[in-house]
Amino acid sequence: MGLKDDLRYIKIFDVGRQIVANRINGFVPSRIVFYLNNLHIIPRPIYITRHGQSEYNVLDKLGGDSALTPKGHEFAELLKEFMISQDFDAETELCVWSSTMRRAVQTAEIIPCAQYVRWKSMEEINVRPTNQPTNQPNIAHTAPK
């Protein structure tokens, strides 16, 4: 093994046309490689949307990991049609990111794309444990403002 083979490094060639990651392991270094692999300096559109209507949305509950309602599936279908209608080939150029929550996955998974990424870090923060949904009025009552 040569000296370079002993080192940990990430090399980016021709503005991302090729990325070489040597001896990269662990959470943070692998996230850096993922970030650099998805970093592009050319302008491109970024679309951000919420998930379709979920079962807990209908019940005015926050948190939890509920599925989409029929109306939520209808939204996902309309979102898919919207993305297909854009000025790019979704199946070869689009990368879709979502959280790992069931409602987000169900909304995103029907969109044709080149890459589909589920990120746990995109889930709700400081709402409640996912198995304990709560009604919004209770939150307003117990923690006003």
N, C-alpha and C positions, 0 to 999 in steps of 0.2 A: 504494500500500500504506500502510495506516495504522500508527500506532505499535504497536498490539496485534498486528498481523500480523507485525511484525518480531521479536516476542518468542517464546521457547520457553516453553510452559506446558501444564499439564494441569489442566482444570477438571472437577470432579465435582459434578453437580447431583442434588438429592433423593436423597442417600445411594446414589448409583450408578445411578440410573435413566438418566442420560445422562452420558457422559464425552466431553470434547472435548480432543483432543491436537493442539497446534499446533506445527509445525516440530520434531517429535520425530524424531530419527534417531540411529543408533548402538546398540550392544548394551545398555548399561546403561539409558539412557532408555527404550528399547523394552521392556526387562524390567520396568521400573517401571510402565509403562502396562499391561502384561499383568497384573502383580500387582494393581494397583488395579482393573482390570477384573474380576478374579476374587475380590476382597475383598468379603465380605458381612458385615454386622453382625447379620443374623438367625441364630438358632441353626439348625444343620443337622448331620446326621450325616456323619462322615467315616469311610470304610472303608479299611483298609490290609491288603493281602495280598501274599504272595509269588507268584511265577509258578508254574505247574504244573511237575511233574517234567520235567526236561530230559534229553537224551541224556548230557550230562556229569555230571548228578547220579547217574545209574545207574553211571557209571564212577568215582565219587568224585573228580571233577576240579573244581577251582575255576577261575573265569574262563571265557574263551571265549564264543562266541556260538552255542551249539547250539540246535537246535529242540526242541520238546516231544516227549515219548514218547506213546504211546497213553494211558498213565495220566495224563500231563500234560494231554492234550486232554480227558480225562474230568473232571479237576479244573476246567478252564476251563468246561466245560459246566455243572457243578454250581454254579460261581460265578455264571454267567449266570442260572441258575434262581433262585439265592438273591437276586440283585439285583432280578430281576423281581418276586419275592414281597414286596419291601419296600413300605412304606407311602408310595410316591410313584410318579409316572409316569417311569420311567427314560428313555424316549425323548424326553421334553421337559424333565426336571429334572436328570438325572444328567450329571456331567462326569467322565470317566475319564482319569486320568493314568497313564502308564507310561514306562519307559525306552525307548530305541530298540533294546534287545537283542531278538533274534528271539523268545526264549522269553517275554519280557514282552509283546511285541506280540501273539503268538499267544494268550496267556492273556486279554488285555484286549480284543482286537478283536472278539470275538463278543458282547460285552456291549452290548445296545442302549442308546444314550445320546444326549444332545443335543449333546455335544461330546467329541471324543477328542483328547487332547494327548499327544504323544510328547516326552519331555524327555531330552536327552542327559545332562544333569546328574544324572539319577536313576540312572545306571549305577554299577556297582561302582567303588569307589575303592581304589586301591593293592592290587589283587589281582594282576594280571599283564596284559600286553598281551593284547587279546582274541584274538589268533591263536596264543597260547601257553598253552593250559590246562595245569594242573599237577595232580598227584595230591596230596591232602591230607597223606598220610604224609611226603612229601618236605618240605613246609613245616614240619611238626612236627620233623623231623630237623634241618633247616638253621637254623631260627629258633625254638627252643623258648622259649615264653613271650614 
